[in-house]
Amino acid sequence: MAKTLTILCDQIADWKNVSHAFHCAAKGKMQHSTVQAALQSPEKTIGLVSHALRLGKLPVGHFHSFEIHDPKRRIIHAAPFIDRIAHHAIILLLEPVFERILLSSVFACRPNKGVHKAIYYAQKQSRRFKWVMHVDIRHYFPTIDHEVLKQQLGTRFRGDGLGLLSAVIDAYVEGDIEGREKGLPIGSLTSQHFANHYLNSIDRWSLAQTGIKAHCRYMDDFLFWADSKRHLLEMLEELEEKLDRELRLTIKPPVIQKTKEALLFCGILIRPFKLQASSRRKRRYLMAWKKWEDLWQLGEINSIGLQNAYASARAILLPANENQFRKKQLKKMGTVDA
């Protein structure tokens, strides 16, 4: 059994830790009014957060919700800025433990990982093996079971900090027809790390199954490779049962295919020697491009701003090489690429 780490509220609430968390939470958000207000008296803000954490609770402890389309409809749950500082203070101590536990083939919400590296890794495995299976959890964040998550964290950590972790988990509840407390808020830093850890046992179990040669996961999207379709089908039945029994999760209909065919993963069509942006990503690129073109035509941004906007729009297509697609669109619009 892995060694457990003692985590204390006093450690999380330490002034230096909360000060560092303040900096992390404010980074890139200086234009927001709540951040600016907190920066007017940082010592007071740090003191409020530190005091709440020392008592084993969040400063506010609730979220406000809003809807986005990226382009899929999502409900995002945003914590008040003062709670986001507390989340960062917690994760600063927990993240090193999670990093030691997670497999190198898990790419979401981790230092020096990310979606581009996940795609390159998936392409590499698709050159090596003949068959791949894509598995996606159904309604992942809303169905994460609080009891199971707390039990998992209890095997990793001990001390009064566990009560604080429970308070963070219980700050948001979806519930279900059985009365079980479920759900993590999409958009919260703690949610990302807890959700990543929640599936760690499945990562490790899958690689121990007969015929499974490689694995990749980006949050709740799994890829499994094998040299035989039979091995993937055999594992699939056990995987569904294990997810339901141990984690109370279900999956969407899986996709099993030969790796020489285009595999859709993280918005990119992956072939062994070619990456293409999905139709959805291309639409997002065109929408962003048109938005900035319109602003330039209205005189609301200058030519330098338009050049920077083109670079931002092109990032939507990465890491795929879509030069021909972009040139075709630019030719239609009579525009010279930046």
Backbone torsions as a table, in degrees:
resi	resn	phi	psi	omega
1	MET	NA	136.4	-178.2
2	ALA	-64.1	146.1	179.4
3	LYS	-66.8	135.9	178.5
4	THR	-89.8	150.4	-179.0
5	LEU	-104.5	131.6	174.5
6	THR	-75.6	125.6	179.4
7	ILE	-126.7	121.4	-174.8
8	LEU	-114.0	147.6	177.6
9	CYS	-59.0	-36.6	179.5
10	ASP	-63.2	-34.7	177.5
11	GLN	-66.4	-46.6	-178.8
12	ILE	-64.5	-38.2	-176.0
13	ALA	-83.0	-1.8	-179.8
14	ASP	-53.2	138.1	-174.0
15	TRP	-56.7	-43.5	-179.7
16	LYS	-64.9	-40.6	179.5
17	ASN	-64.4	-44.7	-179.8
18	VAL	-68.7	-35.9	176.7
19	SER	-61.5	-44.3	176.9
20	HIS	-62.8	-41.3	179.4
21	ALA	-63.1	-38.8	176.8
22	PHE	-56.7	-48.1	-179.9
23	HIS	-61.1	-45.0	-179.4
24	CYS	-62.9	-43.3	-177.5
25	ALA	-68.7	-31.9	-177.1
26	ALA	-84.8	-19.3	-175.4
27	LYS	-57.2	125.2	178.7
28	GLY	78.3	3.6	-176.9
29	LYS	-127.8	23.2	-175.5
30	MET	-62.9	-21.8	-178.3
31	GLN	-79.5	-11.7	-178.3
32	HIS	-76.1	139.4	-175.6
33	SER	-63.2	-37.3	-179.3
34	THR	-66.9	-35.6	177.8
35	VAL	-69.8	-43.4	178.9
36	GLN	-60.9	-39.8	179.1
37	ALA	-64.4	-41.0	179.6
38	ALA	-66.1	-34.4	-179.0
39	LEU	-72.6	-16.4	177.0
40	GLN	-65.8	-31.5	178.3
41	SER	-142.5	71.9	-174.8
42	PRO	-60.3	-36.3	-179.7
43	GLU	-62.5	-39.7	178.7
44	LYS	-65.0	-43.7	-180.0
45	THR	-62.5	-47.5	179.7
46	ILE	-61.3	-40.8	179.3
47	GLY	-63.1	-41.0	178.9
48	LEU	-63.4	-45.0	179.9
49	VAL	-65.1	-45.6	-178.6
50	SER	-61.0	-41.6	179.9
51	HIS	-62.9	-45.9	-179.7
52	ALA	-63.1	-45.0	-178.5
53	LEU	-64.3	-36.5	178.7
54	ARG	-63.7	-28.3	177.9
55	LEU	-86.6	0.0	177.9
56	GLY	80.0	30.7	179.3
57	LYS	-144.7	170.9	175.4
58	LEU	-87.3	152.4	179.9
59	PRO	-59.1	-40.3	-179.9
60	VAL	-115.0	-60.3	173.5
61	GLY	87.1	24.1	172.9
62	HIS	-147.1	168.4	-174.1
63	PHE	-123.0	156.2	165.7
64	HIS	-113.4	148.7	-171.5
65	SER	-112.3	148.7	172.2
66	PHE	-151.2	160.8	-174.2
67	GLU	-105.4	137.9	173.7
68	ILE	-128.1	163.3	174.4
69	HIS	-129.2	111.6	-172.4
70	ASP	-126.4	38.8	-5.3
71	PRO	-86.2	-6.7	178.9
72	LYS	-70.5	140.1	-179.9
73	ARG	-67.4	129.8	177.1
74	ARG	-137.6	146.6	172.2
75	ILE	-101.3	117.3	180.0
76	ILE	-99.3	136.9	179.9
77	HIS	-113.3	111.8	-175.4
78	ALA	-103.3	131.9	176.2
79	ALA	-84.9	152.2	172.3
80	PRO	-57.6	153.6	-176.4
81	PHE	-56.6	-39.6	-178.2
82	ILE	-64.8	-32.6	174.3
83	ASP	-73.7	-33.2	178.5
84	ARG	-65.0	-33.4	173.8
85	ILE	-61.7	-44.0	178.9
86	ALA	-62.1	-40.8	178.0
87	HIS	-59.7	-44.5	179.2
88	HIS	-63.6	-40.1	179.5
89	ALA	-60.6	-38.7	178.7
90	ILE	-68.1	-48.8	-175.3
91	ILE	-68.0	-29.6	176.9
92	LEU	-56.4	-32.2	178.5
93	LEU	-90.2	-31.4	-175.8
94	LEU	-84.1	-31.7	-172.2
95	GLU	-57.2	-42.3	178.8
96	PRO	-58.6	-34.0	177.9
97	VAL	-69.2	-46.7	178.2
98	PHE	-59.0	-39.4	-179.2
99	GLU	-63.6	-36.6	178.1
100	ARG	-69.4	-28.4	-173.7
101	ILE	-86.3	-41.9	-173.5
102	LEU	-69.6	145.0	177.3
103	LEU	-70.3	155.7	179.4
104	SER	-67.0	-16.7	-179.8
105	SER	-91.2	15.3	173.5
106	VAL	-106.0	125.2	-165.0
107	PHE	-117.6	-12.4	-175.2
108	ALA	-82.5	141.3	169.6
109	CYS	54.7	44.5	-179.7
110	ARG	-135.9	147.5	177.3
111	PRO	-60.2	137.4	176.8
112	ASN	59.8	26.4	174.8
113	LYS	-119.1	-129.6	176.3
114	GLY	106.3	173.6	-171.2
115	VAL	-67.6	-38.2	-179.3
116	HIS	-64.0	-43.5	178.9
117	LYS	-66.9	-33.0	176.0
118	ALA	-63.5	-41.9	-179.3
119	ILE	-67.0	-44.8	178.2
120	TYR	-62.9	-39.5	178.6
121	TYR	-64.3	-43.6	179.5
122	ALA	-62.8	-39.6	178.1
123	GLN	-64.1	-40.4	178.6
124	LYS	-60.1	-44.5	179.9
125	GLN	-67.7	-31.6	179.9
126	SER	-71.2	-17.7	172.4
127	ARG	-79.2	-24.4	-172.6
128	ARG	-90.7	-31.5	-170.8
129	PHE	-127.2	157.8	-170.8
130	LYS	-86.3	-30.7	-173.6
131	TRP	-125.7	149.0	178.2
132	VAL	-140.2	146.3	175.0
133	MET	-124.4	130.0	178.0
134	HIS	-106.0	123.1	-179.2
135	VAL	-124.1	131.8	-178.4
136	ASP	-127.9	132.3	179.7
137	ILE	-74.3	138.7	179.2
138	ARG	-80.0	125.2	177.3
139	HIS	47.4	58.6	-168.8
140	TYR	-60.3	-62.6	-174.6
141	PHE	-59.0	-43.3	-179.8
142	PRO	-67.9	-15.3	-174.9
143	THR	-110.2	5.2	175.6
144	ILE	-65.6	125.2	-173.2
145	ASP	-82.9	124.8	-177.1
146	HIS	-62.2	-42.6	-178.2
147	GLU	-62.3	-45.6	-179.8
148	VAL	-64.1	-44.4	-179.7
149	LEU	-61.3	-43.6	179.1
150	LYS	-64.1	-38.4	177.2
151	GLN	-63.2	-41.7	178.3
152	GLN	-60.9	-47.4	-178.9
153	LEU	-64.9	-31.2	178.7
154	GLY	-67.4	-21.1	175.8
155	THR	-83.7	-15.0	-178.6
156	ARG	-100.8	-32.2	-172.0
157	PHE	-131.2	154.3	172.1
158	ARG	-138.9	169.3	-178.5
159	GLY	105.8	173.8	-175.4
160	ASP	-71.4	-10.2	175.1
161	GLY	-64.4	-22.4	177.7
162	LEU	-62.6	-34.8	176.9
163	GLY	-63.5	-36.9	176.8
164	LEU	-66.2	-41.6	177.3
165	LEU	-61.2	-39.4	177.0
166	SER	-63.2	-39.6	178.5
167	ALA	-63.2	-38.7	177.6
168	VAL	-64.8	-45.9	179.8
169	ILE	-62.7	-42.1	-176.0
170	ASP	-78.3	-6.2	178.8
171	ALA	-67.2	-15.3	179.0
172	TYR	-138.4	128.0	-178.9
173	VAL	-137.0	129.1	172.0
174	GLU	-90.0	-47.9	-175.8
175	GLY	78.7	165.7	176.0
176	ASP	-147.6	-177.4	-174.3
177	ILE	-66.9	-20.0	178.6
178	GLU	-89.2	-0.1	180.0
179	GLY	80.3	10.0	178.5
180	ARG	-77.4	143.8	176.7
181	GLU	-83.8	121.8	-175.7
182	LYS	-136.4	165.4	170.1
183	GLY	101.3	138.0	169.1
184	LEU	-123.1	143.0	-176.9
185	PRO	-74.9	124.6	175.2
186	ILE	-65.7	130.5	179.2
187	GLY	109.7	-10.7	-179.4
188	SER	-92.5	138.8	178.8
189	LEU	-60.3	-44.7	179.5
190	THR	-63.4	-37.4	178.9
191	SER	-59.8	-44.1	-178.6
192	GLN	-59.1	-45.1	-177.7
193	HIS	-73.5	-40.5	177.8
194	PHE	-64.3	-41.9	-179.0
195	ALA	-66.7	-36.3	177.3
196	ASN	-64.1	-42.9	-178.7
197	HIS	-71.2	-31.0	-174.3
198	TYR	-56.2	-32.9	-175.7
199	LEU	-98.8	7.9	-177.0
200	ASN	-59.0	-39.8	-179.1
201	SER	-64.4	-33.7	178.3
202	ILE	-69.4	-41.1	177.0
203	ASP	-53.8	-50.6	-174.6
204	ARG	-70.4	-39.8	178.7
205	TRP	-62.7	-42.8	-174.2
206	SER	-61.2	-39.3	-177.7
207	LEU	-73.3	-11.9	176.8
208	ALA	-90.6	-2.9	-176.9
209	GLN	-82.1	146.8	-177.1
210	THR	-56.6	127.9	173.7
211	GLY	83.8	-8.2	179.9
212	ILE	-82.9	117.5	-171.7
213	LYS	-95.4	-30.7	-177.2
214	ALA	-157.9	164.7	-173.2
215	HIS	-147.5	147.8	173.6
216	CYS	-146.8	138.3	176.4
217	ARG	-137.7	133.8	170.4
218	TYR	-121.0	100.1	-172.5
219	MET	56.1	-103.8	-178.0
220	ASP	-109.0	13.9	174.8
221	ASP	-99.9	117.4	-179.8
222	PHE	-106.5	146.2	165.0
223	LEU	-125.6	136.0	176.4
224	PHE	-128.2	135.0	-179.3
225	TRP	-113.7	147.3	176.9
226	ALA	-154.1	166.2	175.9
227	ASP	-93.5	0.4	-178.6
228	SER	-142.5	135.2	176.2
229	LYS	-63.1	-33.8	-178.5
230	ARG	-58.3	-42.0	-179.3
231	HIS	-64.1	-36.4	178.7
232	LEU	-68.8	-41.7	179.7
233	LEU	-65.8	-39.3	179.2
234	GLU	-64.5	-41.4	179.7
235	MET	-70.2	-34.2	-174.9
236	LEU	-57.7	-45.3	-179.0
237	GLU	-61.2	-44.8	178.5
238	GLU	-67.6	-36.5	-179.7
239	LEU	-62.6	-45.6	179.9
240	GLU	-61.1	-42.5	-178.8
241	GLU	-67.7	-40.0	-178.6
242	LYS	-67.7	-42.4	178.1
243	LEU	-61.4	-40.9	-179.4
244	ASP	-70.7	-44.9	-175.2
245	ARG	-71.5	-44.6	-172.0
246	GLU	-94.0	-34.4	-174.6
247	LEU	-118.3	-5.2	179.1
248	ARG	57.9	45.8	179.1
249	LEU	-122.1	154.9	173.6
250	THR	-126.1	162.5	-178.8
251	ILE	-114.7	158.7	170.8
252	LYS	-76.9	166.0	176.8
253	PRO	-54.8	123.4	-176.7
254	PRO	-75.0	162.9	175.3
255	VAL	-116.6	122.3	175.4
256	ILE	-118.4	126.2	-175.1
257	GLN	-154.0	167.2	173.1
258	LYS	-74.8	145.2	-175.9
259	THR	-70.7	-17.0	178.0
260	LYS	-72.8	-16.6	176.1
261	GLU	-84.8	158.9	-178.7
262	ALA	-68.3	123.8	179.2
263	LEU	-105.5	123.1	179.4
264	LEU	-88.7	118.2	-178.4
265	PHE	-148.2	124.6	178.9
266	CYS	55.3	36.5	175.5
267	GLY	80.5	7.8	-179.5
268	ILE	-124.0	136.8	173.7
269	LEU	-86.8	115.7	-172.8
270	ILE	-105.1	121.8	167.4
271	ARG	-117.1	162.6	-176.3
272	PRO	-53.3	-32.3	-177.5
273	PHE	-131.7	23.6	-179.7
274	LYS	-155.8	139.2	175.0
275	LEU	-120.7	130.9	178.4
276	GLN	-129.5	144.7	175.0
277	ALA	-72.5	143.5	176.7
278	SER	-69.0	164.7	177.4
279	SER	-59.3	-36.3	179.2
280	ARG	-63.4	-44.4	178.6
281	ARG	-64.7	-38.6	178.7
282	LYS	-63.8	-39.2	177.0
283	ARG	-64.0	-42.0	178.0
284	ARG	-61.7	-40.8	178.0
285	TYR	-60.3	-47.7	-178.5
286	LEU	-64.8	-37.6	177.6
287	MET	-64.7	-43.7	179.3
288	ALA	-65.3	-42.1	-179.5
289	TRP	-61.2	-47.3	-179.4
290	LYS	-63.6	-38.4	179.4
291	LYS	-58.5	-47.2	-178.0
292	TRP	-72.0	-35.1	175.4
293	GLU	-60.9	-42.9	-179.9
294	ASP	-64.2	-41.4	178.8
295	LEU	-63.9	-36.9	178.6
296	TRP	-67.9	-42.3	178.8
297	GLN	-61.9	-34.3	179.4
298	LEU	-80.5	-6.2	179.8
299	GLY	80.8	13.4	-178.2
300	GLU	-83.4	-17.8	170.5
301	ILE	-133.6	153.1	179.2
302	ASN	-91.0	-176.4	-175.9
303	SER	-64.8	-36.7	178.1
304	ILE	-65.3	-41.3	176.8
305	GLY	-62.0	-36.9	179.0
306	LEU	-67.7	-40.1	177.3
307	GLN	-59.6	-46.0	179.0
308	ASN	-63.3	-36.9	179.2
309	ALA	-65.9	-38.2	176.5
310	TYR	-59.2	-42.8	179.5
311	ALA	-62.6	-40.5	178.6
312	SER	-64.2	-42.4	-179.8
313	ALA	-66.6	-39.6	-179.8
314	ARG	-62.4	-29.9	-179.6
315	ALA	-61.0	-24.3	178.8
316	ILE	-61.9	-31.4	-176.1
317	LEU	-85.4	-17.3	-176.7
318	LEU	-69.5	150.2	6.8
319	PRO	-89.8	14.6	178.2
320	ALA	-69.0	150.2	174.4
321	ASN	-96.5	102.3	-176.3
322	GLU	-118.9	40.3	-178.8
323	ASN	-60.6	-42.0	-179.0
324	GLN	-65.3	-41.6	177.6
325	PHE	-60.7	-45.8	-178.2
326	ARG	-65.6	-42.1	179.1
327	LYS	-62.5	-37.7	178.3
328	LYS	-63.6	-42.8	179.8
329	GLN	-68.2	-39.5	179.3
330	LEU	-64.9	-37.1	179.0
331	LYS	-66.1	-39.7	177.6
332	LYS	-60.2	-38.8	-176.4
333	MET	-86.3	-8.9	-178.2
334	GLY	69.1	32.2	-176.8
335	THR	-113.8	143.1	174.6
336	VAL	-90.6	129.9	-177.4
337	ASP	-65.3	148.4	-179.8
338	ALA	-75.7	NA	NA
